[in-house]
Amino acid sequence: MTIYTARPIEPAVLKQLRDTDDAGRPCVPYVDEEGGAPLRCCLRPIAPGEKVALVSYAPLRRWAADTSAAPGAYDEQGPVFIHAEKCDGSAGADPYPFTRPGAIRVLRRYSGDGHILGGRLLEFPEDAAAAFDTALDEAFSDPEVALVHVRAVEYGCFQFEVRRP
């Protein structure tokens, strides 16, 4: 079984998003008094009282710019939470963050040219890591798959990206 890595948003991209997001809007920081929503900069839940921002992020567009891919209509942007100021990034303690038994995620597969190759729903059992490993092994068994985006089913929110090992 291959070891996969959940990728947080890159520090250079976070710096840009803290100024202007991928929809061209300025970042508007606020203090989240309740916490709990997923941070994509460090792949953990927001702690109550942290200063964060909700920004529009286009993960496939960002990846395509680095790889010369042309996702066309598959390019999409959506809301993600990030720390409003520079943070320490992902601690790496949880290989697959934002999982709990019963949660449902969709794993979208993309080719090297940025086109969607399909997807899979995954409802987490007690051993979420093993289920993720199996689903990613299945996705990357197709040699055309270059990366997988993990999204929440409830709101369609981007959770994190996994690239071909």
N, C-alpha and C positions, 0 to 999 in steps of 0.2 A: 504494500500500500504506500502511495506517495504522500509526502508531507506537503501540505498546502499552506499558503500564507494569506490571511485576510489583510488587504492593503488599505491603510487609512489614506486620506487625501494628503498628497505630498506637501511639504512645508512651503515650497515656492508658490504652489497653487493657493495654499491657505493665505499667504501674504497678499496675493492678488484679490482673493475673495473678501478679505477684511477691508478692502478699499471699495471695489466694485464687483458685484457678483456676475455670473454668467448670463444674466438677463439685462445687464447694464445698469442695475440699480445700486445705489450706495448702501454700504453695510450699515445697519442700525442696531448697535449693541443694546442689550438690556440685561437686567439681573433676573434670573429665573428663580423665583422664590420656592417653587415646588420641586423642581428637578425631575429626573426620571427619563427624559427623552434621550435618544441616542446621539452622542457626539461622533461626527465622522472624522474629526482630527485626531482623536486619541482612542476611538473605538471602545468607549465606555459610556455609561449613563451620566447625564448631567447631575451633579450634586446640588442640593438646594443652596441657593445663594450665589451660584456661579454666574459670572458675566459671560453671556453667550450672544450669538446672532443666528438668525434664521436667514439663510442665503440661498439663492438659486444656483445649482451646480449642474454642469453638463459633463458627466464622467466619460461618456463615449467620445464626445467632441474633444475633450482634453487628451485622451489616449490617442485619438486619430491624428491630432496635431503633432504628436511625437513620433508617429509611425508612418505618416503619409497615407493612412487609410482614408477612405471616403465613405462614411456611413450613410450619407444621403438622408433619406426619410427616417432612418433608425436613430438619428441624433435626437436626443431629448434632454430636457433639463427639468429639474425639480428641486423642491426644498430640502435642505439639510441643515442640521444644527452644527455649529462650530464654536470653539472658544473665541471670544471677541478679541482676545490678545494672544500673543504667541504662547503656546503650551509645550509641554515636554513630549508630546506625541504619544503614540501607542506604546503602552507598557509591555505588550506582547504576552501578557499572562494568559489571556483567553484566545486560543487559536481561532475560534469562531464566535465572535461577540454577538450579543443581542439574541441569544437563543435561550429558550426555556421550553420544557416539555409542553406540547400542545400548540406552540406557535407555528405558523405556516409562513413559509418563504417561497419565492419563486427564484429559480436559478436560470437566468437568461444566458444563452451561449452566443458568442459572437465570433465571426471569422476574422482572419487577418486583414480583410479589407473593410471590416466594420459592419458587416451585414449580420443580422440575427439568424442563427441556425436552429433556433428552437429553444425550448425551456422545459423546466420541470418544476412541479410543486413538491415541496418537501414539508411534511408535518413532523415536528421533532418528537421523537420518543424520549425516554429517560436518558439514553446515551446519545445526546445530540451530536457530539463530535464524531462518533462512528458513523452516524447517518450522513453527516456532511461529507466525511471522507469517501463513503460509498457513492454519493451523488456526484462528487467532483471527479472521482475515478471514472464514472460513467461518462461524464461530460467530456473529459480530456482523452477518453479512449478514441474519440473522433479526431483524427489528425488535423482536421480543418478548424477546430476550436482553438482560438488564441487566448480568449479570456472569458470569464463568467462574472456577471453582475448578480449580486444577491439583493433582492428587494423584498420589503414587507408587503404582504398581500393586502392588508387592511387599507393602506393609503398609497401603495405603490412606491413608497420611499426607497431610495437607494440606500443600502446598508453598507456594503463594501464590495470590493472587486478582488477577484482571484485570477492571477495570470498563469499561463502554462508554466509548469515548473521547468 
